[in-house]
Structures are given as structure tokens and as C-alpha cells.
Amino acid sequence: MRLKASYTLADTRWLRGIEPFQTSSVELTSQVEEFDPFRNFDETSTCTSCRIPLPEERQGILDHYRSDWHRHNASRALRGQEPLAEELYEEEVEKDEVSSLSSDSDDDVFLDRLLGSTHEYFIQDGQVFSVYKCIVSPERPLDSNFFRMTTDCAIFMLAGGHFAGGIFKRGVLTLHKTIHRYTVRAKQGGAQSANDSKNGMAHSAGAALRRYNERALHTGIEGLIKEWSAPLSSIPLIFIRCGSYQRQAFFSERLFDKNDQRIRSFPFETKRPSIDELKRAYNLLDSVFEHGTYEKFMEELKAAQNKKSGVQLTKKKKDTKLNDIIDSEEDEKNENDERQRKTERTEKKNADLQFDKEEREVLDPFSDIDKQWKSNVYAVVRNDDPETLQKLLETCPCDRERAIQFINEMAYPPLGNTLMHISASNGSHKALEYLLRLCSNLSIRNNNGDVPFQMSLDKSIRLIFMNFRANSNEDTRIDWRSTHIPVPTPKAEKNEEQLALEREKRKLKKTRQKENQRTKKAEEKALAEEAAAKEAWLALPDREKRARAAEARLAVLENLQRARCYQCGGVLPNKPFTYSTFEFCAPTCVSAHRATQPPNKNV
């Protein structure tokens, strides 16, 4: 049965009250003896799922069995797969190749229940629901008041040099921080510290850089936890996800205490640490899972238990693989079923190939014509070679009418284009003219609904179609309306007056062109003179330059004295108005002067 997050803890429906789930879980699990990791424990005990020696301390053993790595290997063992080393597991987490247990298969969910469920079940209105057991505590038991409190928690993730931490309050991420350092050995995988402890200290520059980054990463995490010490002191739950060799980054005298009751591990696998992964993990922890009605839930649980009746979780001897516990008869049956399915797939594939072959023969209406000849016709049309096409028609192995029908109607996949479509779209002028003389079907459409004229490559191809219609417009065998070929407009004859007007226009156009050329030459000459003057000026000595500058200023002053209107002081035009001995810029200035100073009649 696949778990599905249907509600959240903040849903108001839980305030109506819930009932504890008690009876059936005891009946089912009573048949399977619970595995105690400390029973018959000695110094040489190993984990059969991960195939590593177990630590001597009780807390270390508990931490291992609660780790994501152990849970992932237990799931792989049920599927008959080899366990992953912790470094390889961290590398898969780094690449986001490990999926969350929230979408585990039926076998994984059943194993989860047999090993001690990570869910706490309850009933409401005859429906079975569950929450993650890690958010339930003696101070916060699973009852109606449980849903009145918010899931405030801190989440820390560390894997593959990636760190993400955050504090959630009332469902909001109030504080968050991410750190990334290069600590994983490229291509080979695994942390540098793990490789040093296994193979000794490496002396390469990359190894030194990775060791430095590991120390810097741990220092950054330690500083962050100290910085958040005030809000962390009031947080009821702290979730930490990291490898066993990375626990020193969180647990020390200055950081978290190993015996802190608030510390929890995730009941599901996580991906690469990031802000989005923090939010996803919090949403899963804050979720309520629906399992259907009580009766259906019990039936599915019993069916799953009967299906895996051969699984015995009691640790009877060392190095026993979980996949060896599964009934060999069931394995043999599964292998037979797989062989049967493979045989059925092969037969179905052969049948499909035979059907495709028969279908192709049915879809080809010209299967009686030689394939090589058809291929040659297609090639010469694409190569715009009408002479070779005419020879092929003369040497056709079938009668001429059948060959012409093939040229007119054969549709080539995948667009269903005929030879007329192909010649028009490729710009094959000669082949198109020859096909038009054969009276090819001009109104046939391809799979896109286009006629040959609509596939024309350019204006010259369209002109060939239009000229053909102009010469064959009276041919009643062709439905010109469906061909989309427009009617060519004949050129109207011009009278003598129109011809004279056109000649005058052409003459004016030539005159303007000559004038533009003269203007352009004058501008170029002026630019050349200006460039020559600049070069001559730059070649003068400084004394001569100063002398010429003084002359230019004097000339300007003289022009200002002589070039001003006597009446208004404006600049005089090239031909000023003269009255008496004075010069004026306009007749109005002359009139104004005469009004103020009338002429002396006695003179």
C-alpha cells in the first residue's frame, strides 16, 4: 500500500476528536518476534543489511539502525540488491538519485511495519490515519490536543559537502542558511576524511584542499549553531540528517548533546541538502497520511503479511541476508512469470512487425511497379532533370498510363507530398514544367492540406504555375478554383500620352541623378580642400599660426562694424537697402529711419 500525504496537522477536521489505533496492530505483530539489536550482542556483531561491524556503544548502535543509510540498505536487501557503502550512498544523495521513502513500494512499507513502524496510527470516522512517530513525544501525546499545537522544529542536513539548516515556527521558515564546500573526491566519490581513515593520508593538493574545506564546513556549522542558540533553546524538536562520520560536526560539548531528547532522525530518506529540501522535509513531517477505512486497512495489512510470511526478522545467526529469507518457491515462480512475460513480449513484437509489413503493402497502391524505377523517378525530380525523367517514362516496365498515374498520385511519407509538391518546394523549375505538361493533379493536397501551388519556393515557381494557367485556362479537366492558382492579369496597352508621360518621368529621373552626382562631387571636392587646408595649417610654425589668428579676429571685427543695420543693428544681407549714406537690412528699417529723420528739403 502506497502512503499518500492527504492532510496536514493544521487541518481543522482533527479538532472533532480522534480514536487511538490499538487492537489489530498487536494481533498482527504478535506473530513476528521483534528484533532487539542488543540481544546476544558481542564485540564482533555486524549489521547484516549494511555488512559493517556495529559500534560497541548502545547509542552508536541505535543511531546506526535509525540512520537513512541503514534503512536504504534494508530496502535494497528486500529487493535482492547489494548494500551500498556509506560513501556511495552519500554520493547518490549528492546526485539526487535516492528517492524519498514517502513513495516506497509495497514491500518497503511492509518492511517498515515489521521492523517497527515509523508511523503512529489513529482512527477518525472509521478511517485510518497516521503521522510520523518522531513528532510524537511524552510531552506531546497523540490526542486531540496534539493537533492544536504547531510543529515547531529545527532541521539540519549535511551530505557531500552540502549543508542546509533552518528553523520552522508556525509552519514558516524563519531562519535558514546553506553552505557548500568541495569535500567529495571527484569521480572516485566519498569524503576525503573517510578515504584518509581507510587508506592513509594522501599528500596531493586536492586532498589538502578537501581537508581544509571539511574543517571550514564544520567551523561554519558550529558558528551557525552558536549564532542560533537562543531560538534553538525553545525549539521542541531538532532533526539532524548526516553520515556517521559527520556526526562530530553537530555533537560536541559546545554544540548538541547526544542524550538530548529533542534530537530526532528523519523517518524517510532525503536528497541533497538545500532550502527546498528543508521545506519538503518539513511538509512531510507536518503531514497526515490516509490509509482508507479500518476494514480495508486491516485486509491489506494481513494480505501483505501473508505475502511475506517467509520473512523472519529474528537474528538467529551472523551474516544472514534478508533476501535469503524469501521463499525459494516464490522466487522460482517469479522467474517463470518473468520468462513468460518476456516470451509474450517477443511474440507481440514479431506480430507487430508482420502487421506493419502487411500494412505497408496495403498502403502502397503502386506495389506492382518496380521499386528501383520508382526510386529513380523520385531522384530525378529532386535533381531537376526532366530529360532523364522522360527516358524513364519511355523505359518504364509497366504501361505508360500506369506510370503517369504514379507520377501524378504517389504520396511520399511523412507529409504525403506528391512529386508536384516536391518539385515546387525544392525550386525545380524544369521538372515542374515537365510535370505540368503531363497534366499532373494540381489540386491534390498533402497531409497538411496544402496544394502544390502553396508549396512554391519563390516567386519564379509561382510564375510558372500562373503561366501554365494562362495557357491552359480553357482546360475543363482542371478545377482551377481548388488549385489556388490566381488568374494572371494581362498587361493593358498604353496610349501615346501615357508613353510620353513615362518618357518625361525617365528624363526627370536621369536629371536628378546627374544633379545628385554633381552635388556629391562638389561635397567631395570641398572635403578634400578642407583636408588640404588642415594639413597646411598644421604644417605652419606657431608664430605664423598666431599671426593668422590675429588677422582673422581683425577681419571679424571689421565685418561686424560694416555689416550691421543702421536702424535695428541686425546683420545685413548680401545686398543691403541703402538710403543716403546708410545701409539697412529691410524696407521697414528704411521707413522707420525716414520717419524719425525726414530729409532736409532745403539742401
Buried (B, 14 or more C-beta within 10 A) or exposed (E): BEBEEEBBBBEEEBEEEBEEBEEBBEEBBEEBEEBEBEEEBEEEBEBBBBBBEBBEEEEBBBBBBBBBBBBBBBBBBBEEEEBBBBBEBBBBBBEEEBEBBBEBBBBBBBBBBBBEBBBBBBBBEEBBBBBBBBBBBEEBEBBEEBBEEBBBBBBBBBBBBBBBBBBBBEBEBEBBBBBBBBBBBEEEBBBBBBBBEEEEEBEEEEBEBBBBBBEEBBEBBBEBBEEBEEBBEEBBBBBBBBBBBBBEBBBBEEBBEEEEEBBBBBBBBBBBBBBEBBBBBBEBBBBBBBBBEBEEBBEBBEEBBEEBEEBBBEBEEEEEBBEEBBEEEEEEEEEEEEEEEEEEEEEEEEEEEEEEEEEEEEEEEBEEBEEEBBEBBBEBBBEBBBEBBEEBBEEBEBEEEEBBBBBBBBBBEEBBBBBBBBBBBBBBBBBBBBBBEBEBBBBBBBEEEBBBBBBBBEEEBBEBBBBBBEEBEEEEEBEBEEBBBEEBEEEEEEEEEEEEEEEEEEEEEEEEEEEEEEEEEEEEEEEEEEEEEEEEEEEEEEEEEEEEEEEEEEEEEEEEEEBBBBBBEEEBEEEBBEBEEBBBBBEEBBEBBEEEEEEEEEE
